[in-house]
């Protein structure tokens, strides 16, 4: 039976889990790679205290151990990991650039780094746990440097059979947002749903079922048109 190591941080955000909800992952990197929600585990690599410039790494083995440790703390896209590794090498030199590319290739070959799996897992996680709409997930994945075609395929698959209105209502319940009492409250909910990745059509459907007055709806529609323009 593989030894279990306590996972102190969330695999997506790097934040610590809530008290009373311990998480574990196998210490064997080969077995960790089989579980798409967990990153490979590496021996701890001492990188020094957090203030000042990070210490540069000059060998492939050092950089590889650092990269695997970074993936163990939080799942990352290829672009995110490249940005992280460039801070640990002389990025302006050919040696530094070559080291980064070598590490990326090694991680891909061993199944530790895969943008298609990353995007698929990220989309499902944000849909099920954060109750985000597809637009928010698309935006976030673009920020993480995932290619458009990969994003489109992952998000389409994750949201294929999802009712956007139901998901939006789930989001409202998760945030404990209730029927607004005035125009200011309506506008706040409207903007929050927009930031969460839901389309204006879905949001207006919910507001109309809440019997929001026509004047308020007209004002919000004008605001939406102005932003689109």
Secondary structure as UniProt FT lines:
FT   STRAND          4..7
FT   TURN            11..13
FT   TURN            19..20
FT   STRAND          23..26
FT   HELIX           29..32
FT   TURN            33..34
FT   TURN            36..37
FT   HELIX           60..73
FT   HELIX           78..86
FT   TURN            87..92
FT   HELIX           94..109
FT   TURN            110..111
FT   HELIX           115..125
FT   HELIX           126..130
FT   HELIX           134..143
FT   TURN            144..145
FT   HELIX           148..158
FT   TURN            159..161
FT   HELIX           164..174
FT   TURN            175..176
FT   HELIX           183..195
FT   TURN            196..197
FT   HELIX           200..209
FT   TURN            210..211
FT   HELIX           214..228
//
